[in-house]
Amino acid sequence: MSEEEEDIILSELDDDDLVAQMFDDLYDGLKEEIEEGVNILLERGWTPYKILTEALVGGMKIVGDDFRDGILFVPEVLLAANAMKGGMYILKPLLAETGAPRMGKMVIGTVKGDIHDIGKNLVSMMMEGAGFEVVDLGINNAVEAYLEALEAEEPDILGMSALLTTTMPYMKVVIDTMIEQGKRDDFIVLVGGAPLNEEFGRAIGADAYCRDAAVAVETAKTLVSRKHNQGATV
């Protein structure tokens, strides 16, 4: 089937069927089809935020659930996340113009001495797919880089990743420095990486250890919602 024929089929679907098709296209990592679907919904008068939440985030939730359950694996999720980014590229400037609500904001980076980033990148993409704004600091981040980003970006969440047993203790250095500066309680701290576990997360003072990207998204949603609710009652 040619690309033109595919476009015609997408444009002939009603809204519900088009969104269902976009779920399938996200699952299969079809970036061009997602971009086309987003443009069709915009032409039909859908708001950017509605497209984000109902078509893209809805589709990525299925991807995340199947990744958590072992049905999908990292390469497939990366393809789905890349397709999602194609749709987000179209929507981001429109969302900024309309001042659409968001789930929250996250600063994330791999710690000092560690140059692994596949897991971190996957978390970043999945968080964006869930409606979070993500500021990715990249790899090999010293405590100063985290603290500067927290001050400049004012996120809800700090995410730290480590894939080496030799670098994971540096997460405690960052958290201890936040405590010393009286900033620890201002942020939700999530940690992850292959050598970590829940006991380590508790020991260093993180709010939660996330074993994979799908867990990170669900944990972030829960903790941000709780934080906002507590703020509303203060």
C-alpha positions as CSV (number, residue, x, y, z in Angstrom):
1,M,0.0,0.0,0.0
2,S,1.4,3.4,-1.0
3,E,1.7,6.2,1.6
4,E,-0.9,8.2,-0.3
5,E,-3.4,5.3,0.0
6,E,-2.6,5.0,3.7
7,D,-3.4,8.7,4.2
8,I,-6.7,8.3,2.4
9,I,-7.7,5.5,4.6
10,L,-6.8,7.4,7.8
11,S,-8.7,10.4,6.7
12,E,-11.8,8.4,6.0
13,L,-12.0,6.9,9.5
14,D,-14.3,8.5,12.1
15,D,-12.7,10.0,15.2
16,D,-13.0,6.9,17.4
17,D,-11.7,4.6,14.7
18,L,-8.9,6.9,13.9
19,V,-7.8,7.1,17.6
20,A,-8.0,3.3,17.7
21,Q,-5.8,3.1,14.6
22,M,-3.3,5.5,16.1
23,F,-3.1,3.2,19.2
24,D,-2.1,0.4,16.8
25,D,0.3,2.6,14.9
26,L,2.0,3.7,18.1
27,Y,2.3,0.1,19.2
28,D,3.9,-0.8,15.9
29,G,6.2,2.3,16.0
30,L,4.8,3.9,12.8
31,K,6.0,7.5,13.1
32,E,4.7,8.9,9.8
33,E,1.2,7.4,10.5
34,I,1.1,9.0,13.9
35,E,2.1,12.4,12.5
36,E,-0.7,12.0,9.9
37,G,-3.2,11.1,12.5
38,V,-2.3,14.1,14.6
39,N,-2.7,16.4,11.7
40,I,-6.1,14.9,10.7
41,L,-7.4,15.4,14.3
42,L,-6.1,19.0,14.3
43,E,-8.0,19.6,11.1
44,R,-11.1,18.2,12.6
45,G,-10.9,20.7,15.5
46,W,-9.5,18.6,18.2
47,T,-7.5,20.6,20.8
48,P,-3.8,19.8,21.1
49,Y,-4.3,18.7,24.7
50,K,-7.1,16.3,23.7
51,I,-5.0,14.7,21.0
52,L,-2.1,14.4,23.5
53,T,-4.1,12.7,26.2
54,E,-6.6,10.7,24.3
55,A,-4.7,9.6,21.2
56,L,-1.0,9.6,22.2
57,V,-0.9,9.1,26.0
58,G,-3.7,6.6,25.6
59,G,-1.8,4.6,23.1
60,M,1.5,4.8,25.1
61,K,-0.3,3.5,28.2
62,I,-1.0,0.2,26.3
63,V,2.7,0.1,25.2
64,G,3.8,0.7,28.8
65,D,1.5,-1.9,30.2
66,D,2.7,-4.5,27.8
67,F,6.3,-3.6,28.5
68,R,5.7,-4.0,32.2
69,D,4.1,-7.4,31.6
70,G,6.9,-8.6,29.4
71,I,4.9,-8.7,26.2
72,L,7.0,-5.9,24.6
73,F,10.7,-5.3,25.0
74,V,13.1,-2.3,24.9
75,P,13.6,-2.1,21.1
76,E,9.9,-2.2,20.5
77,V,9.2,0.4,23.2
78,L,11.9,2.7,21.8
79,L,10.2,2.5,18.3
80,A,6.8,3.3,19.9
81,A,8.4,6.2,21.8
82,N,10.0,7.5,18.6
83,A,6.6,7.5,16.9
84,M,5.2,9.3,19.9
85,K,7.9,12.0,19.5
86,G,6.8,12.5,15.9
87,G,3.3,13.5,17.2
88,M,4.7,15.5,20.0
89,Y,6.9,17.5,17.6
90,I,3.7,18.8,16.0
91,L,1.8,19.3,19.3
92,K,4.4,20.9,21.5
93,P,4.3,24.4,20.1
94,L,0.5,24.3,20.0
95,L,0.4,23.1,23.6
96,A,2.6,26.0,24.6
97,E,0.3,28.5,22.8
98,T,-2.8,27.2,24.5
99,G,-1.3,26.8,28.0
100,A,-2.5,23.3,28.3
101,P,-2.3,21.5,31.6
102,R,0.4,18.9,32.1
103,M,1.0,16.1,34.4
104,G,4.2,17.5,35.9
105,K,7.8,18.2,35.1
106,M,10.9,16.0,35.5
107,V,14.6,16.6,35.4
108,I,16.5,13.4,34.7
109,G,20.1,12.4,34.2
110,T,22.7,9.6,34.6
111,V,25.0,10.2,37.5
112,K,28.7,11.2,37.5
113,G,31.0,8.5,36.2
114,D,28.3,6.7,34.3
115,I,27.8,7.0,30.5
116,H,24.9,4.6,30.1
117,D,21.7,6.2,28.8
118,I,19.4,3.7,27.1
119,G,17.3,3.1,30.3
120,K,17.3,6.8,31.1
121,N,16.3,7.7,27.5
122,L,13.4,5.1,27.7
123,V,12.2,6.7,30.9
124,S,12.3,10.1,29.4
125,M,10.3,9.1,26.3
126,M,7.8,7.2,28.4
127,M,7.4,10.1,30.8
128,E,6.8,12.5,27.8
129,G,4.4,9.9,26.5
130,A,2.4,10.2,29.7
131,G,2.1,14.0,29.5
132,F,5.1,15.0,31.6
133,E,7.6,17.7,30.5
134,V,11.1,16.2,30.7
135,V,14.4,18.0,30.9
136,D,17.1,15.4,30.1
137,L,20.6,16.3,31.4
138,G,22.3,13.4,29.6
139,I,25.1,11.4,31.1
140,N,27.9,11.8,33.7
141,N,26.2,14.5,35.8
142,A,27.9,15.9,38.9
143,V,25.9,17.1,41.9
144,E,26.2,20.7,40.7
145,A,24.5,19.9,37.4
146,Y,21.5,18.4,39.1
147,L,21.2,21.3,41.6
148,E,21.6,23.9,38.9
149,A,18.9,22.2,36.8
150,L,16.5,22.0,39.8
151,E,16.9,25.7,40.5
152,A,16.5,26.7,36.8
153,E,13.7,24.3,35.8
154,E,11.7,24.0,39.1
155,P,10.5,20.5,38.3
156,D,8.3,18.3,40.4
157,I,10.6,15.3,40.0
158,L,14.4,14.6,40.0
159,G,15.2,11.3,38.3
160,M,18.7,9.7,38.6
161,S,20.0,6.7,36.7
162,A,23.0,4.5,37.2
163,L,24.0,1.2,35.6
164,L,27.2,0.6,37.4
165,T,27.6,-0.6,41.0
166,T,30.6,1.9,41.3
167,T,28.4,4.9,40.3
168,M,25.2,4.1,42.2
169,P,26.5,5.5,45.5
170,Y,26.8,8.9,43.9
171,M,23.0,9.2,44.1
172,K,23.3,9.5,47.8
173,V,25.8,12.3,47.3
174,V,23.2,14.2,45.4
175,I,20.4,13.6,47.9
176,D,22.7,14.4,50.9
177,T,23.6,17.7,49.2
178,M,20.0,18.5,48.7
179,I,19.3,17.8,52.4
180,E,22.3,20.1,53.4
181,Q,20.9,22.9,51.3
182,G,17.4,22.4,52.6
183,K,16.0,21.5,49.2
184,R,15.3,17.8,49.5
185,D,11.6,18.2,50.5
186,D,10.9,20.4,47.5
187,F,11.3,17.6,45.0
188,I,10.2,14.0,44.4
189,V,13.4,11.9,43.9
190,L,13.1,8.7,41.7
191,V,16.1,6.4,41.1
192,G,16.6,3.5,38.8
193,G,19.1,1.3,37.0
194,A,20.0,-2.4,36.8
195,P,22.1,-2.7,40.0
196,L,19.6,-0.9,42.2
197,N,16.7,-2.2,44.3
198,E,14.1,-1.0,46.6
199,E,16.3,-1.4,49.7
200,F,19.0,0.8,48.1
201,G,16.4,3.4,47.2
202,R,15.2,3.6,50.8
203,A,18.7,3.6,52.2
204,I,19.8,6.7,50.2
205,G,16.6,8.6,50.9
206,A,14.9,8.5,47.5
207,D,11.1,8.6,47.3
208,A,11.0,5.5,45.2
209,Y,13.1,3.0,43.2
210,C,11.7,2.3,39.7
211,R,12.7,-1.0,38.2
212,D,11.7,0.1,34.6
213,A,10.2,2.9,32.6
214,A,6.6,1.7,33.0
215,V,7.0,1.7,36.8
216,A,8.6,5.1,36.7
217,V,5.6,6.6,34.9
218,E,3.0,5.1,37.3
219,T,5.1,6.0,40.3
220,A,5.6,9.6,39.1
221,K,1.8,10.0,38.4
222,T,1.0,8.7,41.9
223,L,3.6,10.8,43.8
224,V,2.9,14.0,41.8
225,S,-0.8,13.7,42.4
226,R,-0.2,13.2,46.1
227,K,2.1,16.2,46.2
228,H,-0.4,18.4,44.5
229,N,-3.2,17.3,46.7
230,Q,-1.1,18.0,49.8
231,G,-0.3,21.4,48.5
232,A,-3.9,22.2,48.0
233,T,-4.8,21.3,51.6
234,V,-2.0,23.4,53.1
